[in-house]
Amino acid sequence: MVANGPEPGKKYYSVAEANATLPLVRAIVRDIAELARDLHERQERLERVRPNDRKLRNEAYQEEVDRVLAEIERDRGRMREFAGELAQLGIEMKDPYVGLIDFPCWMGNREVYLCWRLGEADVGFWHELEAGFAGRQKINSESRIQSPDAGRVQSPER
């Protein structure tokens, strides 16, 4: 938690700003979620078919394993690039498999997160920094979400 106010230089989102970024964010998060699931499945499949005894591995088999490992590493690099795109926007990836992200936000006198998950129409939840997904609360007219730059309370568009 930020004790003395918003952290200088850090991006804090209002509900309107977070929702305005959703077309771009949705595309990035969709790519991340698809790639995360695909990488996980390929890694599991590779572990199941990989013999434990090195003597059982022939040259052709090893070439195929090396090719798959190279593809996995390439896609891990793509995953880091996608996560970097979100980080440049000031958005935190929380769960790549389900597409769960948090937007830093200022509420009352403290930092919180606006929370969004792939498949949701808009940003409609928030939670305390330490609460995580389980602590999500619906944004309503009593939610005191502020823009630290403007210093005024903004009503969520709900």
Buried (B, 14 or more C-beta within 10 A) or exposed (E): EBEEEBEEEEBBBBBBBBBEBBEEBBEBBBBBBEBBEEBEEBBEEBEEEEEEEEEEEEEEEEEEBEEBEEEBEEBEEEBEEBBEBBEEBBBBBBBBEBBBBBBBBBBEEBBBBBBBBBEBEBBBBBBBBEBBBEBBBEBEEEBEBBBBEEEEEBBBEE
